[in-house]
Amino acid sequence: MAKHNEAEHTSINLIGTGTTINGEIKSNGDIRIDGTLIGQVHSKGKIVVGNTGMIEGEIYCQNADFSGNIKAKVEVAELLTLKATSRLRGEIITNKLAIEPGARFTGTCTMDKKAEAGVITPQVKENQEKK
C-alpha cells in the first residue's frame, strides 16, 4: 500500500496549451498548467504554470513556479518562484518568495505564516517575558 501512496504523490498532471478548465482541481501530485484554469487548484505537491499558462481564481499548494499569467489568491506552504516571464496580480501568502528580474507582481504579500497563525517565535517570547 505504501507504493500506491508514493505513486499518487509523484504523479504529474498536465493541462496542455489550448485547454480551458472551469472549476476546481484537487491533486496529491504535481500539476503543470500550460492552458487556462478558471477556478481553484489544490495540490499537495508543486504547481508549475508555464509561459502559455493562465490561472484566474485561487491556488493552494506546497511549492510553485510561475512563468505565465496569474490573477489569483495564492497560498504556498513553502517556496513560490516568479520567473522572469510571470505576471501575477493578487494576494500571496507564502513562507519563501523568489522573484526573478523581469517578473511583474501587483498586489499584497504576507510571509512567515507561523507568526500569522499565532505561533510564538523566540523573539515574541523574549518580548513577552520582558513585560
C-alpha positions as CSV (number, residue, x, y, z in Angstrom):
1,M,0.0,0.0,0.0
2,A,2.9,2.4,0.6
3,K,3.9,2.1,-3.0
4,H,0.4,3.2,-4.1
5,N,0.5,6.3,-1.9
6,E,4.0,7.1,-3.1
7,A,2.9,6.8,-6.8
8,E,0.0,9.2,-6.0
9,H,2.4,11.8,-4.6
10,T,4.8,11.6,-7.5
11,S,2.1,11.8,-10.3
12,I,2.3,14.8,-12.7
13,N,-0.9,16.2,-14.1
14,L,-0.8,18.3,-17.2
15,I,-3.2,20.9,-18.6
16,G,-2.0,21.5,-22.1
17,T,-1.9,24.6,-24.2
18,G,-5.3,25.3,-25.7
19,T,-7.2,23.6,-22.9
20,T,-9.5,25.6,-20.7
21,I,-10.9,24.3,-17.4
22,N,-13.6,26.0,-15.4
23,G,-13.9,24.6,-11.8
24,E,-11.9,23.0,-9.1
25,I,-8.9,20.7,-9.3
26,K,-7.6,18.7,-6.4
27,S,-4.4,16.6,-6.6
28,N,-2.0,14.8,-4.3
29,G,0.7,15.1,-7.1
30,D,2.3,17.9,-9.1
31,I,0.4,19.9,-11.6
32,R,1.7,21.7,-14.7
33,I,-0.6,24.2,-16.4
34,D,0.1,25.4,-19.9
35,G,-3.5,26.1,-20.7
36,T,-6.2,28.1,-18.8
37,L,-7.8,27.4,-15.5
38,I,-10.6,29.5,-14.1
39,G,-11.4,28.4,-10.5
40,Q,-9.5,26.7,-7.7
41,V,-6.5,24.4,-7.8
42,H,-5.3,22.5,-4.7
43,S,-2.1,20.4,-4.8
44,K,-0.2,18.7,-2.1
45,G,2.8,18.9,-4.4
46,K,4.2,21.6,-6.8
47,I,2.2,23.7,-9.3
48,V,4.0,24.9,-12.4
49,V,2.4,27.5,-14.6
50,G,4.2,27.6,-18.0
51,N,4.7,30.6,-20.3
52,T,1.4,30.0,-22.0
53,G,-0.5,29.1,-18.7
54,M,-3.1,31.3,-17.2
55,I,-5.0,31.0,-13.9
56,E,-7.8,33.1,-12.6
57,G,-9.1,32.2,-9.1
58,E,-7.3,30.6,-6.2
59,I,-4.2,28.5,-5.9
60,Y,-3.2,26.3,-2.8
61,C,0.0,24.2,-2.9
62,Q,3.3,23.2,-1.3
63,N,5.6,24.8,-3.8
64,A,5.0,26.8,-7.0
65,D,6.9,28.1,-10.1
66,F,5.0,30.6,-12.2
67,S,6.0,31.7,-15.7
68,G,2.6,32.6,-17.1
69,N,-0.3,35.0,-16.1
70,I,-2.0,34.6,-12.8
71,K,-4.8,36.6,-11.3
72,A,-5.5,34.9,-8.1
73,K,-5.2,34.4,-4.3
74,V,-2.0,32.3,-4.0
75,E,-1.2,30.2,-0.8
76,V,2.1,28.4,-1.0
77,A,3.3,26.5,2.1
78,E,7.0,26.6,1.2
79,L,8.5,28.4,-1.8
80,L,6.9,30.5,-4.6
81,T,9.1,31.4,-7.5
82,L,8.1,34.1,-10.0
83,K,10.1,33.5,-13.2
84,A,11.1,36.5,-15.5
85,T,8.0,36.0,-17.8
86,S,5.5,35.8,-15.0
87,R,2.7,38.3,-14.4
88,L,0.9,37.9,-11.1
89,R,-1.9,40.1,-9.8
90,G,-3.4,39.2,-6.5
91,E,-2.7,38.1,-2.9
92,I,0.3,36.0,-2.0
93,I,0.6,34.1,1.3
94,T,3.9,32.1,1.4
95,N,6.8,31.2,3.6
96,K,9.5,32.0,1.0
97,L,9.3,34.1,-2.2
98,A,11.8,34.3,-5.1
99,I,11.2,36.9,-7.8
100,E,13.4,36.9,-10.9
101,P,14.3,40.2,-12.7
102,G,11.5,40.9,-15.3
103,A,8.7,39.3,-13.3
104,R,5.7,41.5,-12.5
105,F,3.8,41.3,-9.3
106,T,0.9,43.6,-8.3
107,G,-0.9,43.0,-5.0
108,T,-0.2,42.0,-1.5
109,C,2.3,39.5,0.0
110,T,2.2,38.0,3.5
111,M,5.2,35.9,4.7
112,D,6.0,34.0,7.8
113,K,2.7,32.2,8.2
114,K,3.8,30.8,11.5
115,A,3.7,34.2,13.2
116,E,0.4,34.9,11.5
117,A,-1.1,31.7,12.9
118,G,-0.2,32.7,16.4
119,V,2.8,30.5,16.9
120,I,5.1,32.3,19.4
121,T,8.5,32.9,17.8
122,P,11.6,33.2,20.1
123,Q,11.7,37.0,19.7
124,V,8.0,37.3,20.6
125,K,8.5,35.1,23.6
126,E,11.5,37.2,24.7
127,N,9.5,40.4,24.4
128,Q,6.6,38.9,26.4
129,E,9.0,37.8,29.2
130,K,10.3,41.4,29.5
131,K,6.8,42.8,30.2
